[in-house]
Amino acid sequence: MIDMKERLLLKSETIPIIPKHVRFEFNEVRKEWVLLAPERALYPDKIAIAVLKKCDGKVSIQMIGKELAEIYKAPVEKIIEDIIVMLQDLADKGFLKEC
């Protein structure tokens, strides 16, 4: 269960980063991207991979959304909203933190 006092609440201004105890890498054997944490593994889809590659602690969710909106020809507001939902779920599970 998440302690609401310590829960990271993501906003468009948040600069996300994958913490040191989590690895985001391409698995050569399985030929797919994987997000690895102690005793846990997630296999993100194509869109999640595009977002996670940008979670380097240098750009905000808003900037990630703008870049992806151009690539996927979608409304920026909708892209940012979807990114926040996805990353919030990962943050709640310990796969992501704020820089």
C-alpha positions as CSV (number, residue, x, y, z in Angstrom):
1,M,0.0,0.0,0.0
2,I,1.2,3.5,-0.8
3,D,1.8,5.9,2.0
4,M,-0.1,9.0,0.8
5,K,2.3,11.3,2.7
6,E,5.2,10.0,0.6
7,R,3.4,9.5,-2.7
8,L,4.9,11.4,-5.6
9,L,2.1,13.2,-7.5
10,L,3.2,13.8,-11.0
11,K,2.4,17.0,-12.9
12,S,3.3,18.3,-16.3
13,E,6.2,20.2,-14.8
14,T,7.6,17.1,-13.1
15,I,11.0,15.9,-14.4
16,P,10.9,12.1,-14.2
17,I,13.9,9.8,-13.9
18,I,14.3,6.1,-13.5
19,P,15.9,5.4,-10.1
20,K,19.2,3.6,-9.7
21,H,17.6,0.4,-8.4
22,V,15.6,0.1,-11.6
23,R,17.1,-0.8,-15.0
24,F,15.5,0.0,-18.3
25,E,17.2,-2.0,-21.0
26,F,16.8,-4.0,-24.2
27,N,16.9,-7.8,-23.5
28,E,18.9,-9.3,-26.4
29,V,17.6,-12.8,-25.7
30,R,13.9,-11.9,-25.7
31,K,14.4,-9.1,-28.2
32,E,12.3,-6.7,-26.2
33,W,12.6,-3.8,-23.7
34,V,12.2,-4.5,-20.0
35,L,12.0,-2.4,-16.9
36,L,13.7,-4.3,-14.1
37,A,13.4,-3.7,-10.3
38,P,14.2,-6.1,-7.5
39,E,12.0,-9.1,-8.0
40,R,9.8,-7.4,-10.6
41,A,9.9,-7.0,-14.3
42,L,7.6,-5.0,-16.7
43,Y,7.6,-5.3,-20.5
44,P,6.4,-1.9,-21.8
45,D,4.6,-1.4,-25.1
46,K,5.9,0.7,-28.0
47,I,4.5,4.0,-26.6
48,A,5.7,3.4,-23.1
49,I,9.1,2.6,-24.4
50,A,9.1,6.0,-26.2
51,V,8.2,7.8,-23.0
52,L,10.6,5.8,-20.8
53,K,13.5,6.6,-23.1
54,K,13.0,10.3,-22.3
55,C,12.8,9.8,-18.5
56,D,16.4,10.8,-18.1
57,G,16.1,13.5,-15.4
58,K,16.6,16.3,-17.9
59,V,13.2,17.0,-19.4
60,S,9.7,17.6,-17.9
61,I,6.6,15.5,-18.7
62,Q,5.3,18.5,-20.6
63,M,8.4,18.5,-22.9
64,I,8.2,14.8,-23.4
65,G,4.5,15.3,-24.3
66,K,5.3,18.0,-26.8
67,E,8.0,15.8,-28.5
68,L,5.7,12.8,-28.7
69,A,2.7,14.9,-29.9
70,E,4.8,15.9,-32.9
71,I,5.9,12.4,-33.7
72,Y,2.4,10.8,-33.3
73,K,0.4,13.8,-34.6
74,A,-1.8,13.9,-31.5
75,P,-3.1,16.7,-29.3
76,V,-0.4,17.8,-26.8
77,E,-2.9,18.0,-23.9
78,K,-4.1,14.4,-24.4
79,I,-0.5,13.0,-24.8
80,I,0.6,14.8,-21.5
81,E,-2.5,13.5,-19.7
82,D,-1.8,9.9,-20.9
83,I,1.9,10.2,-20.0
84,I,1.0,11.4,-16.4
85,V,-1.4,8.4,-15.9
86,M,1.2,5.9,-17.1
87,L,4.1,7.4,-15.2
88,Q,2.0,7.8,-12.0
89,D,1.4,4.1,-12.1
90,L,5.1,3.4,-12.5
91,A,6.0,5.9,-9.7
92,D,3.4,4.3,-7.4
93,K,5.1,0.9,-8.0
94,G,8.6,2.3,-7.4
95,F,9.8,2.2,-11.0
96,L,10.1,6.0,-11.3
97,K,11.0,9.1,-9.2
98,E,11.2,12.9,-9.6
99,C,14.6,14.3,-10.4
